[in-house]
């Protein structure tokens, strides 16, 4: 339904002359008005240091070019989780030491707030202690530090994560093909101030949320390390030879003639798998592929159409790029709805991501996702998911899908995935560690929700009293 906002010409100067309709959405005007009707300060007035670096000719180094002692990490927005609670250090690329020396303003510091201002312009996070010291931040992210005796970085994160904060950040975007937020627009965002007790409580929720997030990642990493140790993967040095041989019989047997499939590291992996007990995934699971409804069925709102991009190792992730379908389309394909206990596995695009659902999800899965039903009760679901996400299965998936521009993991290849089988006690131990990691993650998300809800409730209470 169409929405109309009326703005006086004299008000345009208040907003840097913005005349695009997106800026004056009723929800944006309401959020701006309700916060400015109570105790607030503009973001710019409480920033002690803020900067966005514009890099020139900076390139991510190839793995073989990296000097680990001198070169610097280069943190990009894609390394930050959608909720801002985690930065994936392992996926951060490197840039030359010359860039580290040339752009000192781009060096991150523990505790800084990072705000994405170019691209999707959606993510916000706080630099945590686990971040490598020698790290530069991409030019699409603004970094800032707040003045003492104003508000905490954790409180600002909670506000920007809240419904009001997101609306006010979204309205600052210049709606071009690539969204952009200027420094003046960012600094003009009104930030509500509450009493010290509420401020401290919200800040502590966020601190605890970040701590639980790290605990979850640590537990999952420990489970993966235990698996690698038990399987003997730590003792294998995978070779990266520039040339390798394959017999004609191997080409025929595997029905593959591309060189990537026959890389030495994949032969090493296959040889190692022969030394341990394994079962084919197809022998321990039934498969059900999702459905493709067609882009014509996409809606701006409605029931979630769960695509590959929504599936992560931490669960189903949602964001502004989500697709929705009508209730009518949902009812037509309701048999493809996933439920608690289902095991989801991605097979297209981002392949091999596996997750066991903890609760029912109202939505249907796309054709790029497989729903696995475990047939062998002796294998814990969480163990299976962790193994599929681990190196020993990810390398098999990469081998099967190598040589293609767009990765498609064929169901017949998925069925041939070799799953290591350990003694029941070890599988249970690893599954329990993975389960504890998921529990800590749920706690982390719940704490952030508490912080967001408290910010929103306080803003609404102040508005009702004024």
Secondary structure, 3 states (H helix, E strand, C coil): CCCCCCCCHHHHHHHCCCCCHHHHCHHHHHHHHHHHCCCEEEHHHHEEEEECCCCCCCCCCCHHHCCCCCCEEEECHHHECCCCCCECHHHCEEECHHHHHHCHHHECCCCCEEEECEECCCCEEECCCCCCCCEEECCCEEEEEECCCCCCHHHHHHHHHCHHHHHHHHCCCECCCCEECCHHHHHCCEEECCCHHHHHHHHHHHHHHHHHHHHHHHHHHHHHHHHHHHHCHHHCCCCCCCCCCCCHHHHHHHCCCCHHHHCHHHHHHHHHHCCCCEEEHHHHEEEEECCCCCHHHCECCCEEEECHHHEECCEECCCCCCEEECHHHHHHCHHHCCCCCCEEEECECCCCCEEECCCCCCEEECCCEEEEEECCCCCCHHHHHHHHHCHHHHHHHHHHHCCCCCCECCHHHHHCCEEECCCHHHHHHHHHHHHHHHHHHHHHHHHHHHHHHHHHHHHHHHHHHC
